[in-house]
Amino acid sequence: MTGISPTDSVMAIRNAILQKNAALRDVAQTGTVGGGAEGAKPGGFTEALNSALNQVNGLQAQAGEAASAFERGETTDIAAVMLAKQQASVSFEATLQVRNKLLSAYKDIMSMPV
């Protein structure tokens, strides 16, 4: 295990979402990203989303490895295995909720009259 608690993972995802939300709010207020076109960071949201998905995938892989090691008898720490599985589960659920919110926002935007 990497020593990252489930709370830290969820909080990291939450902080990334809050940062993107603040950036979107700034864009809505000023009409520009980063103070001008040259200050725009291409792919910032995409990179953050990919990073979060890769982190969740890594947590799920670690949980699977921990469970396999326990099943093979290589480790006897059931608490660590269960913690890894819960950490992966919480991270996945948080990611799923973010996806649902993004999909809902997309549907709302697409249904707006022009």
Backbone as a chain_set.jsonl record, in Angstrom:
{"seq": "MTGISPTDSVMAIRNAILQKNAALRDVAQTGTVGGGAEGAKPGGFTEALNSALNQVNGLQAQAGEAASAFERGETTDIAAVMLAKQQASVSFEATLQVRNKLLSAYKDIMSMPV", "coords": {"N": [[0.836, -1.181, 0.0], [0.38, 2.301, -0.557], [0.177, 4.155, 1.428], [-1.667, 6.117, 1.269], [-4.568, 7.43, 2.503], [-8.109, 6.605, 2.365], [-9.619, 8.888, 2.757], [-7.808, 10.914, 2.106], [-7.526, 10.473, -0.646], [-10.116, 10.946, -1.63], [-10.389, 13.583, -0.822], [-8.362, 14.761, -2.354], [-9.388, 14.443, -4.931], [-11.705, 15.95, -4.601], [-10.577, 18.492, -4.095], [-9.36, 18.967, -6.577], [-11.615, 19.156, -8.191], [-12.845, 21.399, -7.035], [-10.927, 23.356, -7.648], [-11.077, 23.402, -10.443], [-13.713, 24.196, -10.682], [-13.554, 26.785, -9.617], [-11.905, 27.933, -11.549], [-13.581, 27.754, -13.776], [-15.609, 29.429, -12.922], [-14.231, 31.867, -12.862], [-13.743, 32.158, -15.592], [-16.347, 32.449, -16.499], [-16.99, 34.887, -15.351], [-15.062, 36.726, -16.313], [-14.67, 36.088, -18.946], [-12.367, 35.195, -20.098], [-9.603, 32.911, -20.064], [-7.26, 32.476, -17.589], [-6.448, 35.144, -17.694], [-6.042, 35.838, -20.314], [-5.627, 34.805, -23.769], [-3.09, 33.762, -24.11], [-2.54, 32.845, -21.576], [-4.022, 30.621, -21.215], [-4.431, 27.25, -20.269], [-4.122, 24.53, -22.074], [-6.133, 21.642, -22.066], [-6.313, 21.356, -19.292], [-8.487, 20.648, -17.586], [-9.102, 18.172, -18.674], [-6.706, 16.818, -18.228], [-6.684, 16.8, -15.427], [-8.941, 15.257, -14.917], [-8.215, 12.841, -16.158], [-6.012, 12.214, -14.552], [-7.265, 11.811, -12.073], [-8.868, 9.598, -12.721], [-6.876, 7.738, -13.352], [-5.697, 7.514, -10.845], [-7.774, 6.352, -9.362], [-7.996, 3.947, -10.75], [-5.486, 2.874, -10.151], [-5.747, 2.529, -7.376], [-7.749, 0.579, -7.328], [-6.394, -1.502, -8.565], [-4.365, -1.953, -6.678], [-5.936, -2.817, -4.541], [-6.962, -5.17, -5.589], [-4.573, -6.619, -5.907], [-3.786, -6.816, -3.215], [-5.884, -8.363, -2.186], [-5.515, -10.704, -3.667], [-2.975, -11.466, -2.768], [-3.598, -12.018, -0.107], [-5.325, -14.167, -0.456], [-3.569, -16.03, -1.494], [-2.055, -16.48, 0.693], [0.154, -14.983, 1.27], [0.084, -12.751, 2.808], [-1.221, -11.899, 6.021], [-2.715, -9.918, 6.999], [-5.706, -8.991, 7.279], [-7.096, -6.682, 7.81], [-5.691, -4.651, 6.465], [-6.145, -5.453, 3.853], [-8.936, -5.225, 3.646], [-9.177, -2.493, 4.113], [-7.853, -1.475, 1.872], [-9.609, -2.35, -0.111], [-11.944, -0.938, 0.598], [-11.016, 1.662, 0.303], [-10.579, 1.766, -2.46], [-13.196, 1.38, -3.259], [-14.559, 3.659, -2.222], [-13.226, 5.675, -3.62], [-13.943, 5.01, -6.233], [-16.726, 5.361, -6.107], [-16.844, 8.122, -5.599], [-15.742, 9.096, -7.971], [-17.652, 8.164, -9.751], [-19.849, 9.696, -8.956], [-18.94, 12.245, -9.672], [-18.79, 11.917, -12.425], [-21.521, 11.54, -12.972], [-22.518, 14.069, -12.271], [-21.191, 15.668, -14.157], [-22.269, 14.639, -16.518], [-24.954, 15.291, -16.138], [-24.749, 18.095, -16.126], [-23.87, 18.491, -18.749], [-26.113, 17.553, -20.174], [-27.985, 19.47, -19.315], [-26.883, 21.801, -20.417], [-26.992, 21.17, -23.134], [-29.738, 21.123, -23.511], [-30.513, 23.712, -23.33], [-32.125, 26.58, -24.645], [-31.156, 28.3, -27.635]], "CA": [[0.0, 0.0, 0.0], [1.161, 3.514, -0.702], [0.028, 4.991, 2.591], [-2.687, 7.134, 1.011], [-5.818, 7.013, 3.125], [-9.27, 6.863, 1.507], [-10.023, 10.28, 2.926], [-6.88, 11.735, 1.334], [-7.838, 10.306, -2.057], [-11.371, 11.656, -1.911], [-10.125, 15.012, -0.662], [-7.577, 15.199, -3.503], [-10.334, 14.555, -6.05], [-12.57, 17.088, -4.282], [-9.809, 19.714, -4.293], [-9.199, 19.162, -8.021], [-12.912, 19.613, -8.691], [-13.043, 22.769, -6.577], [-10.037, 24.22, -8.42], [-11.654, 23.534, -11.782], [-14.927, 24.985, -10.52], [-13.136, 28.185, -9.463], [-11.417, 28.384, -12.851], [-14.755, 27.948, -14.626], [-16.3, 30.62, -12.434], [-13.445, 32.998, -13.341], [-13.993, 32.284, -17.023], [-17.703, 32.966, -16.664], [-17.022, 36.283, -14.935], [-14.179, 37.577, -17.104], [-14.741, 35.732, -20.358], [-11.061, 34.711, -20.559], [-8.968, 31.906, -19.225], [-5.909, 32.815, -17.148], [-6.098, 36.52, -17.977], [-5.873, 36.062, -21.746], [-5.476, 33.582, -24.554], [-1.775, 33.158, -23.894], [-2.51, 32.256, -20.243], [-4.867, 29.429, -21.172], [-3.727, 25.978, -20.139], [-4.917, 23.566, -22.831], [-6.275, 20.305, -21.503], [-6.194, 21.352, -17.839], [-9.56, 19.852, -17.0], [-8.926, 16.803, -19.163], [-5.572, 16.235, -17.512], [-7.098, 16.555, -14.04], [-9.866, 14.13, -14.935], [-7.42, 11.637, -16.439], [-5.214, 11.93, -13.366], [-8.16, 11.236, -11.062], [-9.239, 8.248, -13.165], [-5.696, 6.874, -13.192], [-5.525, 7.273, -9.408], [-8.801, 5.383, -8.967], [-7.593, 2.678, -11.337], [-4.358, 2.376, -9.356], [-6.261, 2.061, -6.086], [-8.448, -0.679, -7.559], [-5.371, -2.511, -8.837], [-3.733, -2.269, -5.394], [-6.878, -3.606, -3.75], [-6.974, -6.509, -6.19], [-3.305, -7.277, -5.561], [-3.816, -7.134, -1.782], [-6.801, -9.488, -2.007], [-4.866, -11.895, -4.229], [-1.899, -11.856, -1.85], [-4.224, -12.624, 1.064], [-5.848, -15.474, -0.864], [-2.424, -16.93, -1.665], [-1.428, -16.687, 1.99], [1.387, -14.196, 1.357], [-0.109, -11.784, 3.886], [-2.292, -12.305, 6.936], [-3.324, -8.691, 7.51], [-7.018, -8.82, 6.652], [-7.51, -5.278, 7.968], [-5.086, -3.885, 5.366], [-6.834, -5.85, 2.621], [-10.261, -4.619, 3.665], [-8.983, -1.056, 3.983], [-7.539, -1.219, 0.462], [-10.838, -2.535, -0.883], [-12.835, 0.173, 0.906], [-10.417, 2.852, -0.295], [-10.882, 1.683, -3.884], [-14.644, 1.538, -3.402], [-14.907, 5.062, -1.983], [-12.687, 6.444, -4.742], [-14.773, 4.731, -7.402], [-18.02, 6.008, -5.905], [-16.658, 9.566, -5.778], [-15.565, 9.306, -9.403], [-18.954, 7.931, -10.37], [-20.685, 10.86, -8.676], [-18.432, 13.338, -10.503], [-19.238, 11.617, -13.79], [-22.955, 11.795, -13.037], [-22.714, 15.52, -12.258], [-20.743, 16.178, -15.448], [-23.259, 14.228, -17.506], [-26.132, 16.103, -15.887], [-24.447, 19.449, -16.597], [-23.84, 18.432, -20.207], [-27.508, 17.464, -20.633], [-28.603, 20.764, -19.079], [-26.359, 22.739, -21.401], [-27.497, 20.809, -24.455], [-31.168, 21.372, -23.605], [-30.762, 25.159, -23.249], [-32.452, 27.209, -25.928], [-30.095, 29.172, -28.139]], "C": [[0.878, 1.241, 0.0], [1.053, 4.441, 0.492], [-0.975, 6.12, 2.391], [-3.996, 6.634, 1.6], [-6.978, 7.293, 2.177], [-9.723, 8.317, 1.585], [-9.122, 11.198, 2.116], [-7.195, 11.66, -0.149], [-9.09, 11.077, -2.433], [-11.146, 13.156, -1.808], [-9.298, 15.549, -1.826], [-8.475, 15.375, -4.721], [-11.232, 15.766, -5.828], [-11.841, 18.396, -4.53], [-9.605, 20.007, -5.776], [-10.493, 19.691, -8.626], [-13.153, 21.06, -8.282], [-12.161, 23.754, -7.333], [-10.593, 24.451, -9.818], [-12.925, 24.372, -11.736], [-14.586, 26.466, -10.393], [-12.634, 28.74, -10.79], [-12.584, 28.637, -13.798], [-15.532, 29.187, -14.209], [-15.566, 31.878, -12.895], [-13.68, 33.239, -14.83], [-15.365, 32.882, -17.268], [-17.771, 34.449, -16.319], [-16.218, 37.179, -15.868], [-14.257, 37.294, -18.588], [-13.42, 35.252, -20.924], [-10.529, 33.697, -19.58], [-7.581, 32.381, -18.877], [-5.495, 34.226, -17.511], [-5.874, 36.798, -19.447], [-5.653, 34.758, -22.449], [-4.126, 32.931, -24.322], [-1.662, 32.495, -22.531], [-3.328, 30.985, -20.137], [-4.012, 28.181, -21.101], [-4.546, 24.93, -20.864], [-4.946, 22.203, -22.142], [-6.199, 20.248, -20.0], [-7.24, 20.489, -17.167], [-9.414, 18.396, -17.405], [-7.799, 16.099, -18.429], [-5.939, 15.912, -16.062], [-8.024, 15.355, -13.962], [-9.121, 12.82, -15.202], [-6.575, 11.24, -15.238], [-6.065, 11.277, -12.275], [-8.561, 9.819, -11.439], [-8.071, 7.277, -13.026], [-5.448, 6.548, -11.722], [-6.527, 6.238, -8.923], [-8.444, 4.003, -9.504], [-6.435, 2.052, -10.554], [-4.808, 1.832, -8.008], [-6.984, 0.728, -6.237], [-7.452, -1.809, -7.839], [-4.672, -2.933, -7.542], [-4.643, -3.131, -4.529], [-6.951, -5.031, -4.279], [-5.715, -7.296, -5.857], [-3.281, -7.688, -4.09], [-4.725, -8.328, -1.521], [-6.186, -10.775, -2.531], [-3.753, -12.396, -3.317], [-2.47, -12.515, -0.606], [-4.729, -14.022, 0.726], [-4.725, -16.494, -1.044], [-1.716, -17.212, -0.349], [-0.138, -15.912, 2.163], [1.301, -13.136, 2.445], [-1.266, -12.264, 4.759], [-3.023, -11.097, 7.513], [-4.629, -8.412, 6.779], [-7.495, -7.375, 6.757], [-6.948, -4.423, 6.829], [-5.77, -4.194, 4.045], [-8.202, -5.183, 2.551], [-10.175, -3.097, 3.527], [-8.686, -0.679, 2.533], [-8.788, -1.345, -0.403], [-11.827, -1.392, -0.638], [-12.325, 1.481, 0.288], [-10.732, 2.89, -1.792], [-12.369, 1.917, -4.123], [-15.076, 2.992, -3.236], [-14.416, 5.929, -3.138], [-13.531, 6.242, -5.989], [-16.126, 5.421, -7.287], [-17.915, 7.517, -6.096], [-16.5, 9.898, -7.257], [-16.878, 9.135, -10.145], [-19.88, 9.129, -10.149], [-20.244, 12.072, -9.506], [-18.886, 13.135, -11.944], [-20.718, 11.927, -13.954], [-23.25, 13.294, -13.067], [-22.294, 16.128, -13.588], [-21.751, 15.841, -16.54], [-24.543, 15.05, -17.357], [-25.918, 17.532, -16.387], [-24.432, 19.5, -18.115], [-25.257, 18.389, -20.772], [-28.234, 18.79, -20.443], [-28.16, 21.789, -20.115], [-26.934, 22.446, -22.785], [-28.99, 21.085, -24.601], [-31.515, 22.861, -23.506], [-31.145, 25.689, -24.629], [-31.356, 28.182, -26.346], [-30.565, 30.571, -28.305]], "O": [[2.0, 1.215, 0.508], [1.781, 5.431, 0.559], [-1.114, 6.986, 3.254], [-4.479, 5.558, 1.247], [-6.854, 8.126, 1.28], [-10.158, 8.897, 0.59], [-9.6, 12.153, 1.504], [-7.138, 12.674, -0.844], [-9.114, 11.781, -3.443], [-11.662, 13.918, -2.625], [-9.51, 16.685, -2.25], [-8.335, 16.349, -5.461], [-11.492, 16.525, -6.761], [-12.411, 19.319, -5.111], [-9.669, 21.164, -6.192], [-10.465, 20.577, -9.48], [-13.614, 21.864, -9.093], [-12.593, 24.868, -7.63], [-10.579, 25.576, -10.316], [-13.186, 25.163, -12.642], [-15.251, 27.31, -10.993], [-12.908, 29.894, -11.121], [-12.582, 29.62, -14.539], [-16.055, 29.911, -15.057], [-16.207, 32.855, -13.281], [-13.8, 34.381, -15.272], [-15.529, 33.728, -18.146], [-18.537, 35.19, -16.935], [-16.655, 38.286, -16.181], [-13.946, 38.161, -19.405], [-13.342, 34.93, -22.11], [-10.947, 33.634, -18.424], [-6.787, 32.666, -19.774], [-4.3, 34.495, -17.629], [-5.536, 37.93, -19.796], [-5.507, 33.716, -21.81], [-4.01, 31.705, -24.332], [-0.779, 31.662, -22.332], [-3.335, 30.336, -19.091], [-2.996, 28.068, -21.787], [-5.563, 24.476, -20.34], [-3.919, 21.689, -21.698], [-6.029, 19.157, -19.456], [-6.925, 19.692, -16.283], [-9.581, 17.495, -16.584], [-7.919, 14.933, -18.055], [-5.547, 14.871, -15.536], [-7.912, 14.533, -13.054], [-9.373, 11.811, -14.543], [-6.439, 10.053, -14.94], [-5.641, 10.314, -11.636], [-8.594, 8.933, -10.585], [-8.257, 6.128, -12.626], [-5.036, 5.436, -11.39], [-6.173, 5.343, -8.156], [-8.573, 3.005, -8.796], [-6.415, 0.843, -10.326], [-4.314, 0.801, -7.55], [-6.855, -0.152, -5.386], [-7.651, -2.94, -7.396], [-4.416, -4.117, -7.327], [-4.184, -4.06, -3.865], [-6.998, -5.986, -3.504], [-5.777, -8.49, -5.562], [-2.814, -8.776, -3.753], [-4.385, -9.207, -0.728], [-6.321, -11.826, -1.905], [-3.602, -13.601, -3.114], [-1.891, -13.474, -0.096], [-4.582, -14.951, 1.521], [-4.91, -17.681, -0.778], [-0.861, -18.096, -0.286], [0.6, -16.16, 3.116], [2.325, -12.674, 2.949], [-2.172, -12.951, 4.287], [-3.854, -11.238, 8.411], [-4.654, -7.687, 5.784], [-8.221, -6.897, 5.885], [-7.651, -3.568, 6.291], [-5.955, -3.307, 3.212], [-8.581, -4.638, 1.515], [-11.028, -2.488, 2.881], [-9.205, 0.316, 2.026], [-9.003, -0.546, -1.315], [-12.477, -0.929, -1.575], [-13.11, 2.3, -0.189], [-11.109, 3.934, -2.323], [-12.749, 2.582, -5.087], [-15.872, 3.498, -4.028], [-15.131, 6.827, -3.583], [-13.805, 7.195, -6.72], [-16.616, 6.0, -8.257], [-18.803, 8.127, -6.692], [-17.067, 10.879, -7.737], [-17.174, 9.89, -11.072], [-20.611, 9.526, -11.056], [-21.083, 12.835, -9.985], [-19.317, 14.082, -12.602], [-21.126, 12.511, -14.958], [-24.129, 13.74, -13.803], [-22.976, 17.017, -14.098], [-22.047, 16.678, -17.392], [-25.143, 15.453, -18.353], [-26.812, 18.114, -17.003], [-24.932, 20.457, -18.706], [-25.571, 19.096, -21.729], [-29.012, 19.199, -21.305], [-28.977, 22.554, -20.628], [-27.315, 23.36, -23.516], [-29.466, 21.265, -25.722], [-32.687, 23.228, -23.589], [-30.567, 25.298, -25.644], [-30.712, 28.808, -25.504], [-29.794, 31.436, -28.722]]}, "num_chains": 1, "name": "protein.A"}
